Amino acid sequence: MKKVLITGFEPFGGAAINPALEAVKKLDGVKLDGGEIVICDVPVTRYEAIDAVIAAIETHKPDYVITVGQAGGRFAITPERVAINMDDFRIPDNGGNQPIDEPIYEDGPDAYFSTLPIKAITAALKAKGIPCQVSNTAGTFVCNHLAYGVQHYLRDTNIGHGFIHIPLLPEQAATGDQASMALDVIAEGLRLAAQATLDNQTDIAVGAGKIC
Protein backbone atom coordinates (compact mmCIF):
# COMPACT_ATOMS: atom_id res chain seq x y z
CA MET A 1 0.00 0.00 0.00
CA LYS A 2 1.41 3.35 -1.03
CA LYS A 3 1.57 6.38 1.22
CA VAL A 4 0.79 10.01 0.35
CA LEU A 5 2.09 12.70 2.68
CA ILE A 6 -0.02 15.87 2.54
CA THR A 7 1.22 18.95 4.38
CA GLY A 8 -0.57 22.16 5.41
CA PHE A 9 0.70 25.53 6.59
CA GLU A 10 -0.15 27.16 9.90
CA PRO A 11 -1.88 30.59 9.86
CA PHE A 12 0.24 33.61 8.91
CA GLY A 13 0.02 37.34 8.30
CA GLY A 14 -2.14 37.92 11.37
CA ALA A 15 -4.84 35.43 10.28
CA ALA A 16 -6.43 33.11 12.83
CA ILE A 17 -6.88 30.21 10.42
CA ASN A 18 -5.26 28.66 7.36
CA PRO A 19 -7.49 26.52 5.13
CA ALA A 20 -4.50 24.40 4.12
CA LEU A 21 -3.94 23.13 7.65
CA GLU A 22 -7.66 22.77 8.37
CA ALA A 23 -8.25 20.74 5.21
CA VAL A 24 -5.19 18.55 5.75
CA LYS A 25 -6.30 17.72 9.30
CA LYS A 26 -9.49 16.25 7.85
CA LEU A 27 -7.42 13.83 5.75
CA ASP A 28 -5.23 12.26 8.41
CA GLY A 29 -5.41 8.47 8.05
CA VAL A 30 -7.86 8.55 5.12
CA LYS A 31 -7.69 5.39 3.03
CA LEU A 32 -7.30 5.58 -0.73
CA ASP A 33 -7.66 2.96 -3.43
CA GLY A 34 -4.18 1.49 -3.14
CA GLY A 35 -2.89 3.81 -0.47
CA GLU A 36 -3.39 5.99 2.57
CA ILE A 37 -2.83 9.61 3.57
CA VAL A 38 -0.52 10.84 6.32
CA ILE A 39 -0.15 14.51 7.21
CA CYS A 40 2.04 17.11 8.85
CA ASP A 41 1.64 20.78 9.74
CA VAL A 42 4.21 23.28 8.52
CA PRO A 43 5.46 26.57 9.98
CA VAL A 44 5.27 29.61 7.70
CA THR A 45 8.92 30.33 8.29
CA ARG A 46 11.80 30.34 5.83
CA TYR A 47 13.80 27.08 5.89
CA GLU A 48 11.93 25.83 8.97
CA ALA A 49 9.09 24.94 6.58
CA ILE A 50 11.41 22.83 4.45
CA ASP A 51 12.95 21.19 7.52
CA ALA A 52 9.50 20.26 8.88
CA VAL A 53 8.49 18.49 5.67
CA ILE A 54 11.86 16.75 5.33
CA ALA A 55 11.43 15.44 8.89
CA ALA A 56 7.95 14.14 8.00
CA ILE A 57 9.31 12.47 4.86
CA GLU A 58 12.01 10.74 6.88
CA THR A 59 9.43 9.62 9.46
CA HIS A 60 6.65 8.43 7.14
CA LYS A 61 8.71 7.40 4.09
CA PRO A 62 5.94 8.32 1.63
CA ASP A 63 5.74 7.45 -2.05
CA TYR A 64 4.33 10.90 -2.84
CA VAL A 65 4.31 14.31 -1.15
CA ILE A 66 1.67 16.98 -1.73
CA THR A 67 2.47 20.32 -0.13
CA VAL A 68 -0.50 22.68 0.24
CA GLY A 69 -0.96 26.39 0.86
CA GLN A 70 -3.62 29.08 0.62
CA ALA A 71 -3.80 31.59 -2.21
CA GLY A 72 -6.07 34.54 -1.56
CA GLY A 73 -7.85 35.64 -4.73
CA ARG A 74 -7.89 32.25 -6.45
CA PHE A 75 -11.29 30.72 -7.08
CA ALA A 76 -10.04 27.21 -7.87
CA ILE A 77 -7.76 24.55 -6.46
CA THR A 78 -4.57 25.02 -8.44
CA PRO A 79 -1.80 22.41 -8.78
CA GLU A 80 1.45 24.27 -9.44
CA ARG A 81 3.56 23.45 -12.47
CA VAL A 82 6.83 25.02 -11.29
CA ALA A 83 8.69 26.44 -8.28
CA ILE A 84 11.50 28.97 -8.73
CA ASN A 85 14.75 29.48 -6.84
CA MET A 86 13.79 32.89 -5.47
CA ASP A 87 12.57 34.33 -2.18
CA ASP A 88 10.99 37.78 -2.49
CA PHE A 89 8.63 38.16 0.48
CA ARG A 90 6.01 40.93 0.29
CA ILE A 91 5.41 40.52 4.04
CA PRO A 92 7.52 38.97 6.80
CA ASP A 93 7.04 35.28 7.45
CA ASN A 94 6.13 34.03 10.92
CA GLY A 95 9.80 34.12 11.91
CA GLY A 96 10.15 37.76 10.91
CA ASN A 97 12.16 36.98 7.77
CA GLN A 98 11.60 39.15 4.71
CA PRO A 99 14.23 38.33 2.07
CA ILE A 100 14.22 40.32 -1.14
CA ASP A 101 15.44 38.73 -4.37
CA GLU A 102 17.45 36.04 -2.59
CA PRO A 103 17.95 32.50 -3.91
CA ILE A 104 16.60 29.66 -1.78
CA TYR A 105 19.72 27.61 -2.47
CA GLU A 106 22.81 29.27 -3.98
CA ASP A 107 23.79 26.03 -5.73
CA GLY A 108 20.27 25.13 -6.88
CA PRO A 109 18.86 25.30 -10.42
CA ASP A 110 16.62 28.18 -11.45
CA ALA A 111 13.46 26.07 -11.09
CA TYR A 112 11.98 22.66 -10.43
CA PHE A 113 8.90 21.27 -12.13
CA SER A 114 6.26 19.30 -10.26
CA THR A 115 6.63 15.55 -10.49
CA LEU A 116 2.93 14.96 -9.81
CA PRO A 117 0.39 14.33 -12.61
CA ILE A 118 -0.99 17.87 -12.38
CA LYS A 119 -3.23 17.63 -15.43
CA ALA A 120 -4.70 14.31 -14.32
CA ILE A 121 -5.34 15.87 -10.91
CA THR A 122 -7.07 18.83 -12.56
CA ALA A 123 -9.25 16.54 -14.68
CA ALA A 124 -10.19 14.38 -11.68
CA LEU A 125 -11.37 17.36 -9.64
CA LYS A 126 -13.28 18.91 -12.54
CA ALA A 127 -15.03 15.58 -13.13
CA LYS A 128 -16.44 15.86 -9.59
CA GLY A 129 -17.52 19.48 -10.05
CA ILE A 130 -14.66 21.00 -8.07
CA PRO A 131 -13.07 24.06 -9.71
CA CYS A 132 -9.44 23.25 -10.57
CA GLN A 133 -6.84 24.52 -13.01
CA VAL A 134 -3.09 24.27 -13.53
CA SER A 135 -1.14 27.25 -12.20
CA ASN A 136 2.18 28.39 -13.61
CA THR A 137 3.32 30.45 -10.63
CA ALA A 138 3.54 29.55 -6.95
CA GLY A 139 4.47 33.13 -6.05
CA THR A 140 7.66 34.08 -4.21
CA PHE A 141 6.59 33.66 -0.55
CA VAL A 142 6.88 30.59 1.69
CA CYS A 143 4.63 28.44 -0.55
CA ASN A 144 7.09 28.67 -3.45
CA HIS A 145 9.97 28.42 -0.96
CA LEU A 146 8.62 25.13 0.36
CA ALA A 147 7.73 23.76 -3.08
CA TYR A 148 11.26 24.44 -4.33
CA GLY A 149 12.99 23.27 -1.16
CA VAL A 150 11.14 19.94 -0.96
CA GLN A 151 11.74 19.25 -4.64
CA HIS A 152 15.43 20.05 -4.15
CA TYR A 153 15.59 17.53 -1.31
CA LEU A 154 13.78 14.88 -3.37
CA ARG A 155 15.65 15.52 -6.63
CA ASP A 156 17.58 12.23 -6.59
CA THR A 157 14.73 10.06 -5.28
CA ASN A 158 11.71 8.34 -6.82
CA ILE A 159 9.32 10.20 -4.51
CA GLY A 160 6.83 12.30 -6.44
CA HIS A 161 6.12 15.81 -5.18
CA GLY A 162 4.16 18.87 -6.07
CA PHE A 163 2.52 21.91 -4.52
CA ILE A 164 -1.19 22.73 -4.62
CA HIS A 165 -2.70 26.12 -3.81
CA ILE A 166 -6.23 26.33 -2.46
CA PRO A 167 -8.71 29.23 -2.11
CA LEU A 168 -9.64 31.01 1.09
CA LEU A 169 -12.45 29.77 3.30
CA PRO A 170 -15.78 31.65 3.25
CA GLU A 171 -15.10 33.10 6.71
CA GLN A 172 -11.84 34.55 5.39
CA ALA A 173 -13.67 36.23 2.53
CA ALA A 174 -16.69 37.53 4.42
CA THR A 175 -16.47 40.97 2.79
CA GLY A 176 -17.40 39.34 -0.51
CA ASP A 177 -14.53 40.82 -2.51
CA GLN A 178 -12.48 37.60 -2.70
CA ALA A 179 -13.18 34.11 -3.95
CA SER A 180 -13.63 31.31 -1.43
CA MET A 181 -14.34 27.59 -1.17
CA ALA A 182 -15.95 25.50 1.57
CA LEU A 183 -13.57 23.52 3.76
CA ASP A 184 -15.20 20.16 2.97
CA VAL A 185 -14.85 20.85 -0.75
CA ILE A 186 -11.17 21.72 -0.35
CA ALA A 187 -10.54 18.56 1.68
CA GLU A 188 -12.34 16.42 -0.90
CA GLY A 189 -10.37 18.08 -3.66
CA LEU A 190 -7.10 17.21 -1.95
CA ARG A 191 -8.28 13.63 -1.41
CA LEU A 192 -9.10 13.37 -5.11
CA ALA A 193 -5.70 14.83 -5.93
CA ALA A 194 -4.02 12.15 -3.85
CA GLN A 195 -6.07 9.43 -5.54
CA ALA A 196 -5.35 10.81 -9.01
CA THR A 197 -1.66 10.78 -8.13
CA LEU A 198 -1.84 7.09 -7.27
CA ASP A 199 -3.87 6.33 -10.40
CA ASN A 200 -1.62 8.12 -12.91
CA GLN A 201 2.02 7.11 -13.04
CA THR A 202 2.36 9.43 -16.04
CA ASP A 203 0.36 12.58 -16.63
CA ILE A 204 -2.39 12.88 -19.22
CA ALA A 205 -1.77 14.89 -22.39
CA VAL A 206 -4.33 17.70 -22.34
CA GLY A 207 -3.81 21.39 -22.95
CA ALA A 208 -3.69 23.65 -19.90
CA GLY A 209 -1.47 26.48 -21.08
CA LYS A 210 -2.09 30.21 -21.23
CA ILE A 211 -1.24 32.76 -23.89
CA CYS A 212 -0.18 35.32 -21.31
C-alpha positions as CSV (number, residue, x, y, z in Angstrom):
1,M,0.0,0.0,0.0
2,K,1.4,3.4,-1.0
3,K,1.6,6.4,1.2
4,V,0.8,10.0,0.3
5,L,2.1,12.7,2.7
6,I,0.0,15.9,2.5
7,T,1.2,18.9,4.4
8,G,-0.6,22.2,5.4
9,F,0.7,25.5,6.6
10,E,-0.1,27.2,9.9
11,P,-1.9,30.6,9.9
12,F,0.2,33.6,8.9
13,G,0.0,37.3,8.3
14,G,-2.1,37.9,11.4
15,A,-4.8,35.4,10.3
16,A,-6.4,33.1,12.8
17,I,-6.9,30.2,10.4
18,N,-5.3,28.7,7.4
19,P,-7.5,26.5,5.1
20,A,-4.5,24.4,4.1
21,L,-3.9,23.1,7.6
22,E,-7.7,22.8,8.4
23,A,-8.2,20.7,5.2
24,V,-5.2,18.5,5.7
25,K,-6.3,17.7,9.3
26,K,-9.5,16.3,7.9
27,L,-7.4,13.8,5.7
28,D,-5.2,12.3,8.4
29,G,-5.4,8.5,8.0
30,V,-7.9,8.6,5.1
31,K,-7.7,5.4,3.0
32,L,-7.3,5.6,-0.7
33,D,-7.7,3.0,-3.4
34,G,-4.2,1.5,-3.1
35,G,-2.9,3.8,-0.5
36,E,-3.4,6.0,2.6
37,I,-2.8,9.6,3.6
38,V,-0.5,10.8,6.3
39,I,-0.2,14.5,7.2
40,C,2.0,17.1,8.9
41,D,1.6,20.8,9.7
42,V,4.2,23.3,8.5
43,P,5.5,26.6,10.0
44,V,5.3,29.6,7.7
45,T,8.9,30.3,8.3
46,R,11.8,30.3,5.8
47,Y,13.8,27.1,5.9
48,E,11.9,25.8,9.0
49,A,9.1,24.9,6.6
50,I,11.4,22.8,4.4
51,D,13.0,21.2,7.5
52,A,9.5,20.3,8.9
53,V,8.5,18.5,5.7
54,I,11.9,16.7,5.3
55,A,11.4,15.4,8.9
56,A,7.9,14.1,8.0
57,I,9.3,12.5,4.9
58,E,12.0,10.7,6.9
59,T,9.4,9.6,9.5
60,H,6.7,8.4,7.1
61,K,8.7,7.4,4.1
62,P,5.9,8.3,1.6
63,D,5.7,7.5,-2.0
64,Y,4.3,10.9,-2.8
65,V,4.3,14.3,-1.1
66,I,1.7,17.0,-1.7
67,T,2.5,20.3,-0.1
68,V,-0.5,22.7,0.2
69,G,-1.0,26.4,0.9
70,Q,-3.6,29.1,0.6
71,A,-3.8,31.6,-2.2
72,G,-6.1,34.5,-1.6
73,G,-7.8,35.6,-4.7
74,R,-7.9,32.2,-6.4
75,F,-11.3,30.7,-7.1
76,A,-10.0,27.2,-7.9
77,I,-7.8,24.6,-6.5
78,T,-4.6,25.0,-8.4
79,P,-1.8,22.4,-8.8
80,E,1.4,24.3,-9.4
81,R,3.6,23.4,-12.5
82,V,6.8,25.0,-11.3
83,A,8.7,26.4,-8.3
84,I,11.5,29.0,-8.7
85,N,14.7,29.5,-6.8
86,M,13.8,32.9,-5.5
87,D,12.6,34.3,-2.2
88,D,11.0,37.8,-2.5
89,F,8.6,38.2,0.5
90,R,6.0,40.9,0.3
91,I,5.4,40.5,4.0
92,P,7.5,39.0,6.8
93,D,7.0,35.3,7.5
94,N,6.1,34.0,10.9
95,G,9.8,34.1,11.9
96,G,10.2,37.8,10.9
97,N,12.2,37.0,7.8
98,Q,11.6,39.2,4.7
99,P,14.2,38.3,2.1
100,I,14.2,40.3,-1.1
101,D,15.4,38.7,-4.4
102,E,17.4,36.0,-2.6
103,P,18.0,32.5,-3.9
104,I,16.6,29.7,-1.8
105,Y,19.7,27.6,-2.5
106,E,22.8,29.3,-4.0
107,D,23.8,26.0,-5.7
108,G,20.3,25.1,-6.9
109,P,18.9,25.3,-10.4
110,D,16.6,28.2,-11.4
111,A,13.5,26.1,-11.1
112,Y,12.0,22.7,-10.4
113,F,8.9,21.3,-12.1
114,S,6.3,19.3,-10.3
115,T,6.6,15.6,-10.5
116,L,2.9,15.0,-9.8
117,P,0.4,14.3,-12.6
118,I,-1.0,17.9,-12.4
119,K,-3.2,17.6,-15.4
120,A,-4.7,14.3,-14.3
121,I,-5.3,15.9,-10.9
122,T,-7.1,18.8,-12.6
123,A,-9.3,16.5,-14.7
124,A,-10.2,14.4,-11.7
125,L,-11.4,17.4,-9.6
126,K,-13.3,18.9,-12.5
127,A,-15.0,15.6,-13.1
128,K,-16.4,15.9,-9.6
129,G,-17.5,19.5,-10.0
130,I,-14.7,21.0,-8.1
131,P,-13.1,24.1,-9.7
132,C,-9.4,23.2,-10.6
133,Q,-6.8,24.5,-13.0
134,V,-3.1,24.3,-13.5
135,S,-1.1,27.2,-12.2
136,N,2.2,28.4,-13.6
137,T,3.3,30.4,-10.6
138,A,3.5,29.5,-7.0
139,G,4.5,33.1,-6.0
140,T,7.7,34.1,-4.2
141,F,6.6,33.7,-0.6
142,V,6.9,30.6,1.7
143,C,4.6,28.4,-0.5
144,N,7.1,28.7,-3.4
145,H,10.0,28.4,-1.0
146,L,8.6,25.1,0.4
147,A,7.7,23.8,-3.1
148,Y,11.3,24.4,-4.3
149,G,13.0,23.3,-1.2
150,V,11.1,19.9,-1.0
151,Q,11.7,19.3,-4.6
152,H,15.4,20.0,-4.2
153,Y,15.6,17.5,-1.3
154,L,13.8,14.9,-3.4
155,R,15.6,15.5,-6.6
156,D,17.6,12.2,-6.6
157,T,14.7,10.1,-5.3
158,N,11.7,8.3,-6.8
159,I,9.3,10.2,-4.5
160,G,6.8,12.3,-6.4
161,H,6.1,15.8,-5.2
162,G,4.2,18.9,-6.1
163,F,2.5,21.9,-4.5
164,I,-1.2,22.7,-4.6
165,H,-2.7,26.1,-3.8
166,I,-6.2,26.3,-2.5
167,P,-8.7,29.2,-2.1
168,L,-9.6,31.0,1.1
169,L,-12.5,29.8,3.3
170,P,-15.8,31.7,3.2
171,E,-15.1,33.1,6.7
172,Q,-11.8,34.5,5.4
173,A,-13.7,36.2,2.5
174,A,-16.7,37.5,4.4
175,T,-16.5,41.0,2.8
176,G,-17.4,39.3,-0.5
177,D,-14.5,40.8,-2.5
178,Q,-12.5,37.6,-2.7
179,A,-13.2,34.1,-4.0
180,S,-13.6,31.3,-1.4
181,M,-14.3,27.6,-1.2
182,A,-16.0,25.5,1.6
183,L,-13.6,23.5,3.8
184,D,-15.2,20.2,3.0
185,V,-14.9,20.8,-0.8
186,I,-11.2,21.7,-0.4
187,A,-10.5,18.6,1.7
188,E,-12.3,16.4,-0.9
189,G,-10.4,18.1,-3.7
190,L,-7.1,17.2,-2.0
191,R,-8.3,13.6,-1.4
192,L,-9.1,13.4,-5.1
193,A,-5.7,14.8,-5.9
194,A,-4.0,12.1,-3.9
195,Q,-6.1,9.4,-5.5
196,A,-5.3,10.8,-9.0
197,T,-1.7,10.8,-8.1
198,L,-1.8,7.1,-7.3
199,D,-3.9,6.3,-10.4
200,N,-1.6,8.1,-12.9
201,Q,2.0,7.1,-13.0
202,T,2.4,9.4,-16.0
203,D,0.4,12.6,-16.6
204,I,-2.4,12.9,-19.2
205,A,-1.8,14.9,-22.4
206,V,-4.3,17.7,-22.3
207,G,-3.8,21.4,-22.9
208,A,-3.7,23.7,-19.9
209,G,-1.5,26.5,-21.1
210,K,-2.1,30.2,-21.2
211,I,-1.2,32.8,-23.9
212,C,-0.2,35.3,-21.3
